[in-house]
């Protein structure tokens, strides 16, 4: 029984790693990181951490205009938020 529970936990955790969206945009079409950050901040986001996820989307951690914590992904070419 323990092995069944352990297997279920491992599958659930490994599934979380693949929960991020993929953007599939050629890098030559990406907007510069500084331009994206400026655009996101103009939309009311306060960026604590910025990175490119494994799916090649821009990813931010921080707060929105209401002060709520966020983890959002954005298309690197357009800066539009990508939903899951």
N, C-alpha and C positions, 0 to 999 in steps of 0.2 A: 504494500500500500504506500509506503514511504517513497518508493521509486516512482510510482504513478504521480504522486503529488509533486515530487521534485521535477519530473519531466514536464508537467504542466507549467510549473513556475519558470523553468528554463525557456520553454516555448513562448510564454507570455513576455518575458523580458527580451528575448531575441526579436520578437515581433515589434516591440517598441522602437528598436533601433532602426527599423525600416519605415517608421511612421512619418518621417519627414518627406515633403514633396520633392519632386524633381523638376527642374526648369528646362533643361536641354536647349540652352541658348548658346550659340558659338561665342567664345570669349571676345572676339573682335566686335561684337555688337553690344557688349556690356557697357552701361554708363559707368563713368569713373566712380570709385568708392566715395570720394568727397562730395560729388554731385548728388549721389544717392542719399548720403547722410543729411545733407542740407535739405533735400526734398522731404525726407522722413521727419526731420525736426520741424519743418514748415507745416506738416500735417499734425503736429502736436506730440510726436514721440520724443521722449528723452532716452537716448541710447546709452545704456550702460556697457553692453558688449555687442560688438559687430563681428560677424564671421561669414564665411561661405560654407554652406552645409555640403554633405556628401553628394547631394542631388544637384549641386551647382546653382543653388538659390542664395540670394543674400538673406541672412538671418540676423535678427536683432533681439536682444534681451533688454528690457528697460521698463518704462512706464508710458501709458498713453496720456492723452490730454486730461483725463479724469483722475490721473494718479494711480490707475490700476496697473499691476505688473503684467507684462506681456512677453510672449515669445512668438514672433511672427516671421514669416518667410515672404520674400518679395522676388518678383521676376527681375533679374539683373539688367535686362535691356530696357524695360519700361518703368521699373520702380513700383509696379502695381502689386498689391498684396496678393499672395497665392493662398487659396484656402485649401484645407485638407478634406 
